[in-house]
Amino acid sequence: MEHASVFEAGMPDWQDLRLFLELDRRGSFRAAAAAVGLSINTLRRRIDDLEAQLGVTLLTRHAAGIRLTAEGETILAATRSMESAAYSVLRARDAASATPAGEVRIAVTEGLGTFWLAPRLVEFQRSNPRLVVDLRCTMDPADVARLEADVAVQLVRPVNPDLKVVKLGRLHAMAFAARSYLDIYGVPAGVEDAARHRIVLQVSSQTVSMAEYDRHTPGMPQSGYVTLKTNVSSAHYWAVANGAGIGWLPTYAAAIGARLVPLDGLVQVGLDIWLTYHPDAERIDRVRRAIDWIRASFDPARYPWFRDAFIHPRDLPATLKGAPMPELFAGFAGMER
């Protein structure tokens, strides 16, 4: 009876609190409603009910979205702690099972997932036949703290202090073009000469932003110069491979299967590769196995294109130990274009 009286005294509904969290994350009722699968009016009513139950005004509505009140900020902080504790319960449940079976969710940028990790999954599956791998290839970083994935491989360093962050290596990108493109337009002599060429860009939150483009090409308008923009690596790669223009690809790009020519004298880009997961995940056997496999898959000693130092594509084969370079990407060699 004592516990019942506590809840009757005004304990808020956890589902309504989660809606409040999502509303703050999305910044508007429209975006939050779409994310949680409710109508805008239903979401407004649920938030109104929550405010009435708590006896405080949580937010004010504006044309550009919402703004939390001081009371709302306090309630939000407490709700975040509740959410974190709830996810800790789920991780503790998973850790209590010693059986290396079930599903492990790996979030990874689309290019590294498609061209690098996916071809290597066979070796992991053969060692862990009872595990199901949910490989989520996306250009938006997964929120590991909220269990959107068990582990994530991304090109932007996470800032959540509650997460474990490990640098796997560095992705080096340089300009490439198809032989068919160079036969028509020739090889650019340098950055100044690139203005007469056709450029293909991959623009996403984890690769190149248009601000980055403007920094490297000040005063050079996109019109007539940038001929194609894509948001995922596979579309970007095959656009360049089929002669759409010059594009920036990882130094191992030619090993994937297309006839690509690296172009010297143009901009080179380096992006660190980060592995992130919650520290509690290491106690879950199936996740621990995935973490160990991912770290081995990006071992710079074995795969020199992930080293901190830039190695030119023509020099990569000589640095390899073991299988010829194209065999490491055999899952995509010969793909129809």
Disulfide bonds with the S-S distance in Angstrom:
none
